[in-house]
Amino acid sequence: MAPVGGTAVQDHVALAEIELCGELIIAASAARERLSLESIDKVLRVAEERSRTQ
């Protein structure tokens, strides 16, 4: 059981990864066929991340 004192640690990277996984699951559920690599990259915002790091 977690302590009541509010000592929970938030891992922002893990939370972001969980959010992206959720978005990917939603996209896959809504798709009629398998998602293409391009569709997966779009859901995961790969192009946005690449442009930000360059």
C-alpha positions, -999 to 999 in steps of 0.1 A, spaced: 0 0 0 13 34 -9 20 59 19 -7 86 24 18 114 27 19 122 -11 53 108 -18 44 94 -53 70 100 -79 59 109 -114 80 97 -142 71 121 -171 88 99 -197 68 69 -187 36 88 -186 42 101 -221 49 66 -233 17 53 -218 -2 81 -234 13 73 -269 6 36 -264 -30 45 -256 -33 66 -287 -18 38 -308 -43 13 -293 -72 36 -301 -60 41 -337 -55 3 -342 -90 -4 -328 -106 21 -352 -87 8 -383 -103 -16 -406 -69 -31 -415 -35 -33 -400 -19 1 -395 8 10 -420 42 21 -407 33 56 -419 0 55 -399 19 44 -368 45 71 -372 17 97 -376 -1 85 -344 32 85 -325 41 119 -339 75 107 -352 79 135 -377 72 161 -351 98 147 -328 124 145 -356 118 181 -366 122 192 -330 155 175 -325 171 187 -357 
